[in-house]
Amino acid sequence: MIDAGPASGRFITFEGIDGSGKSTQAKRLADSLRDAGHDVVLTREPGGSTGAEEIRNLVLTGDPGRWSAMTELLLFTAARRDHLEKTIQPARDAGQIVICDRFADSTRAYQGAARGDLREVVDQLHALTIGVEPDLTFVIDMDPATALARGLARTGAEQRFEDMGLSLQQRVRAVFLELASDHPDRCILIDGNRDADTVAADIAQRL
């Protein structure tokens, strides 16, 4: 396991169901902090490093039934380990602010609960191979039907989870709400059912 401390750089993550606007808000926060003079690394999961981006292509494209929940979990964990080694931890050690679009909470929600009864395995793997939690997590909450319609309207091949339908998004949303409630020390719940400017202003104020 990587020695995660003492790291001087802060680690902020954005979580939420597909189409909730978290990627947009992560970028807006990164731009805002850079404008204020901070050294910021904006990254994403799965991905954020060369090896992790290769795994991203495996898990986010293709038939919805391509992988089992357990196989997905192992692939996501491998991608996260490479991302942590190559991007997140070096940036934090250098005193940079890391803003990440998704992290371990997404695995807890999708593979740990919504896609299979694997939450205990998710937490065991995380403790064994990752061992790092964000300093702060913004959970963007949004109506699943609206978010799904937005996600399906996007062009591109990375729609495997959107193609699994509304029931999955509803289950995932419930898990994110539970995680936010269980971890108030690091999670801030943000209402994403508003225009992007209002949401961004709320995040900046809460930060």
Contacts in CASP RR format, 6 or more apart in sequence:
PFRMAT RR
TARGET T0000
AUTHOR 0000-0000-0000
METHOD contacts of the structure
MODEL  1
MIDAGPASGRFITFEGIDGSGKSTQAKRLADSLRDAGHDVVLTREPGGST
GAEEIRNLVLTGDPGRWSAMTELLLFTAARRDHLEKTIQPARDAGQIVIC
DRFADSTRAYQGAARGDLREVVDQLHALTIGVEPDLTFVIDMDPATALAR
GLARTGAEQRFEDMGLSLQQRVRAVFLELASDHPDRCILIDGNRDADTVA
ADIAQRL
1 128 0 8 1.000
1 129 0 8 1.000
1 130 0 8 1.000
1 131 0 8 1.000
2 84 0 8 1.000
2 85 0 8 1.000
2 89 0 8 1.000
2 130 0 8 1.000
2 131 0 8 1.000
2 132 0 8 1.000
4 89 0 8 1.000
4 92 0 8 1.000
4 131 0 8 1.000
4 132 0 8 1.000
7 89 0 8 1.000
7 92 0 8 1.000
7 93 0 8 1.000
7 95 0 8 1.000
8 92 0 8 1.000
8 93 0 8 1.000
8 95 0 8 1.000
9 91 0 8 1.000
9 92 0 8 1.000
9 93 0 8 1.000
9 94 0 8 1.000
9 95 0 8 1.000
9 96 0 8 1.000
9 97 0 8 1.000
9 98 0 8 1.000
10 92 0 8 1.000
10 97 0 8 1.000
10 98 0 8 1.000
10 135 0 8 1.000
10 136 0 8 1.000
11 88 0 8 1.000
11 92 0 8 1.000
11 97 0 8 1.000
11 98 0 8 1.000
11 100 0 8 1.000
11 132 0 8 1.000
11 134 0 8 1.000
11 135 0 8 1.000
11 136 0 8 1.000
12 29 0 8 1.000
12 97 0 8 1.000
12 98 0 8 1.000
12 99 0 8 1.000
12 100 0 8 1.000
12 134 0 8 1.000
12 135 0 8 1.000
12 136 0 8 1.000
12 137 0 8 1.000
12 138 0 8 1.000
13 99 0 8 1.000
13 100 0 8 1.000
13 101 0 8 1.000
13 102 0 8 1.000
13 103 0 8 1.000
13 105 0 8 1.000
13 134 0 8 1.000
13 136 0 8 1.000
13 137 0 8 1.000
13 138 0 8 1.000
14 22 0 8 1.000
14 23 0 8 1.000
14 25 0 8 1.000
14 26 0 8 1.000
14 29 0 8 1.000
14 99 0 8 1.000
14 100 0 8 1.000
14 101 0 8 1.000
14 102 0 8 1.000
14 137 0 8 1.000
14 138 0 8 1.000
14 140 0 8 1.000
15 22 0 8 1.000
15 102 0 8 1.000
15 103 0 8 1.000
15 105 0 8 1.000
15 106 0 8 1.000
15 109 0 8 1.000
15 137 0 8 1.000
15 138 0 8 1.000
15 139 0 8 1.000
15 140 0 8 1.000
15 176 0 8 1.000
15 179 0 8 1.000
16 22 0 8 1.000
16 106 0 8 1.000
16 109 0 8 1.000
16 139 0 8 1.000
16 140 0 8 1.000
16 141 0 8 1.000
16 142 0 8 1.000
16 172 0 8 1.000
16 173 0 8 1.000
16 176 0 8 1.000
17 142 0 8 1.000
17 144 0 8 1.000
17 147 0 8 1.000
17 148 0 8 1.000
17 169 0 8 1.000
17 172 0 8 1.000
17 173 0 8 1.000
17 176 0 8 1.000
18 147 0 8 1.000
18 148 0 8 1.000
18 151 0 8 1.000
18 161 0 8 1.000
18 162 0 8 1.000
18 169 0 8 1.000
19 142 0 8 1.000
19 147 0 8 1.000
19 148 0 8 1.000
19 150 0 8 1.000
19 151 0 8 1.000
19 154 0 8 1.000
19 162 0 8 1.000
20 140 0 8 1.000
20 141 0 8 1.000
20 142 0 8 1.000
20 147 0 8 1.000
20 192 0 8 1.000
21 140 0 8 1.000
21 142 0 8 1.000
21 147 0 8 1.000
21 150 0 8 1.000
21 192 0 8 1.000
21 196 0 8 1.000
21 199 0 8 1.000
22 101 0 8 1.000
22 102 0 8 1.000
22 138 0 8 1.000
22 140 0 8 1.000
23 44 0 8 1.000
23 101 0 8 1.000
24 196 0 8 1.000
25 138 0 8 1.000
25 140 0 8 1.000
25 190 0 8 1.000
25 196 0 8 1.000
25 199 0 8 1.000
25 200 0 8 1.000
25 203 0 8 1.000
26 42 0 8 1.000
26 44 0 8 1.000
26 99 0 8 1.000
26 100 0 8 1.000
26 101 0 8 1.000
27 42 0 8 1.000
28 196 0 8 1.000
28 200 0 8 1.000
28 203 0 8 1.000
29 99 0 8 1.000
29 200 0 8 1.000
29 203 0 8 1.000
29 204 0 8 1.000
29 207 0 8 1.000
30 40 0 8 1.000
30 42 0 8 1.000
30 99 0 8 1.000
32 200 0 8 1.000
32 204 0 8 1.000
33 40 0 8 1.000
33 97 0 8 1.000
33 99 0 8 1.000
34 40 0 8 1.000
38 97 0 8 1.000
39 94 0 8 1.000
39 95 0 8 1.000
39 96 0 8 1.000
39 97 0 8 1.000
40 96 0 8 1.000
40 97 0 8 1.000
40 98 0 8 1.000
40 99 0 8 1.000
41 87 0 8 1.000
41 88 0 8 1.000
41 91 0 8 1.000
41 96 0 8 1.000
41 97 0 8 1.000
41 98 0 8 1.000
41 99 0 8 1.000
42 99 0 8 1.000
42 101 0 8 1.000
43 83 0 8 1.000
43 87 0 8 1.000
43 88 0 8 1.000
43 98 0 8 1.000
43 99 0 8 1.000
43 100 0 8 1.000
43 101 0 8 1.000
44 100 0 8 1.000
44 101 0 8 1.000
44 102 0 8 1.000
45 52 0 8 1.000
45 76 0 8 1.000
45 79 0 8 1.000
45 80 0 8 1.000
45 83 0 8 1.000
45 100 0 8 1.000
45 101 0 8 1.000
45 102 0 8 1.000
45 103 0 8 1.000
45 106 0 8 1.000
46 52 0 8 1.000
46 53 0 8 1.000
46 55 0 8 1.000
46 56 0 8 1.000
46 59 0 8 1.000
46 60 0 8 1.000
46 75 0 8 1.000
46 76 0 8 1.000
46 79 0 8 1.000
46 80 0 8 1.000
46 83 0 8 1.000
46 102 0 8 1.000
47 53 0 8 1.000
47 55 0 8 1.000
47 56 0 8 1.000
47 79 0 8 1.000
47 83 0 8 1.000
48 83 0 8 1.000
48 86 0 8 1.000
48 87 0 8 1.000
49 82 0 8 1.000
49 83 0 8 1.000
49 85 0 8 1.000
49 86 0 8 1.000
49 87 0 8 1.000
50 82 0 8 1.000
50 86 0 8 1.000
51 79 0 8 1.000
51 82 0 8 1.000
51 86 0 8 1.000
52 79 0 8 1.000
52 80 0 8 1.000
52 82 0 8 1.000
52 83 0 8 1.000
52 86 0 8 1.000
55 75 0 8 1.000
55 76 0 8 1.000
55 78 0 8 1.000
55 79 0 8 1.000
55 82 0 8 1.000
56 79 0 8 1.000
56 158 0 8 1.000
58 67 0 8 1.000
58 75 0 8 1.000
59 67 0 8 1.000
59 72 0 8 1.000
59 75 0 8 1.000
59 76 0 8 1.000
59 79 0 8 1.000
59 160 0 8 1.000
60 157 0 8 1.000
60 158 0 8 1.000
60 159 0 8 1.000
60 160 0 8 1.000
60 161 0 8 1.000
61 157 0 8 1.000
61 158 0 8 1.000
61 160 0 8 1.000
62 157 0 8 1.000
62 160 0 8 1.000
63 160 0 8 1.000
64 160 0 8 1.000
64 161 0 8 1.000
64 163 0 8 1.000
64 164 0 8 1.000
66 160 0 8 1.000
67 75 0 8 1.000
69 111 0 8 1.000
69 112 0 8 1.000
69 115 0 8 1.000
69 116 0 8 1.000
69 118 0 8 1.000
70 111 0 8 1.000
70 118 0 8 1.000
70 121 0 8 1.000
72 110 0 8 1.000
72 111 0 8 1.000
72 115 0 8 1.000
73 107 0 8 1.000
73 111 0 8 1.000
73 112 0 8 1.000
73 118 0 8 1.000
73 121 0 8 1.000
73 122 0 8 1.000
73 125 0 8 1.000
74 125 0 8 1.000
76 107 0 8 1.000
76 111 0 8 1.000
77 107 0 8 1.000
77 125 0 8 1.000
77 126 0 8 1.000
77 129 0 8 1.000
77 130 0 8 1.000
80 103 0 8 1.000
80 104 0 8 1.000
80 107 0 8 1.000
80 129 0 8 1.000
80 130 0 8 1.000
81 129 0 8 1.000
81 130 0 8 1.000
84 130 0 8 1.000
84 132 0 8 1.000
87 98 0 8 1.000
88 98 0 8 1.000
88 100 0 8 1.000
88 132 0 8 1.000
89 132 0 8 1.000
91 98 0 8 1.000
92 98 0 8 1.000
100 134 0 8 1.000
103 134 0 8 1.000
103 137 0 8 1.000
104 122 0 8 1.000
104 126 0 8 1.000
104 130 0 8 1.000
104 133 0 8 1.000
105 137 0 8 1.000
105 139 0 8 1.000
105 176 0 8 1.000
105 179 0 8 1.000
107 122 0 8 1.000
107 126 0 8 1.000
108 119 0 8 1.000
108 122 0 8 1.000
108 123 0 8 1.000
108 175 0 8 1.000
108 179 0 8 1.000
109 172 0 8 1.000
109 175 0 8 1.000
109 176 0 8 1.000
109 179 0 8 1.000
110 161 0 8 1.000
110 172 0 8 1.000
111 118 0 8 1.000
111 122 0 8 1.000
112 118 0 8 1.000
112 119 0 8 1.000
112 121 0 8 1.000
112 122 0 8 1.000
112 175 0 8 1.000
113 119 0 8 1.000
113 171 0 8 1.000
113 172 0 8 1.000
113 175 0 8 1.000
114 168 0 8 1.000
114 171 0 8 1.000
114 172 0 8 1.000
114 175 0 8 1.000
115 168 0 8 1.000
133 186 0 8 1.000
134 186 0 8 1.000
135 186 0 8 1.000
136 186 0 8 1.000
136 188 0 8 1.000
136 207 0 8 1.000
137 180 0 8 1.000
137 183 0 8 1.000
137 186 0 8 1.000
137 187 0 8 1.000
137 188 0 8 1.000
138 187 0 8 1.000
138 188 0 8 1.000
138 190 0 8 1.000
138 203 0 8 1.000
138 206 0 8 1.000
139 176 0 8 1.000
139 177 0 8 1.000
139 179 0 8 1.000
139 180 0 8 1.000
139 187 0 8 1.000
139 188 0 8 1.000
139 189 0 8 1.000
139 190 0 8 1.000
140 190 0 8 1.000
140 192 0 8 1.000
140 199 0 8 1.000
141 173 0 8 1.000
141 176 0 8 1.000
141 177 0 8 1.000
141 180 0 8 1.000
141 189 0 8 1.000
141 190 0 8 1.000
141 191 0 8 1.000
141 192 0 8 1.000
141 193 0 8 1.000
142 173 0 8 1.000
142 192 0 8 1.000
142 193 0 8 1.000
143 193 0 8 1.000
144 166 0 8 1.000
144 169 0 8 1.000
144 170 0 8 1.000
144 172 0 8 1.000
144 173 0 8 1.000
145 166 0 8 1.000
146 193 0 8 1.000
147 169 0 8 1.000
148 162 0 8 1.000
148 165 0 8 1.000
148 166 0 8 1.000
148 169 0 8 1.000
151 159 0 8 1.000
151 162 0 8 1.000
152 159 0 8 1.000
152 162 0 8 1.000
161 168 0 8 1.000
162 169 0 8 1.000
177 189 0 8 1.000
179 187 0 8 1.000
180 187 0 8 1.000
180 188 0 8 1.000
180 189 0 8 1.000
188 206 0 8 1.000
190 199 0 8 1.000
190 202 0 8 1.000
190 203 0 8 1.000
190 206 0 8 1.000
191 199 0 8 1.000
191 202 0 8 1.000
192 199 0 8 1.000
194 202 0 8 1.000
END
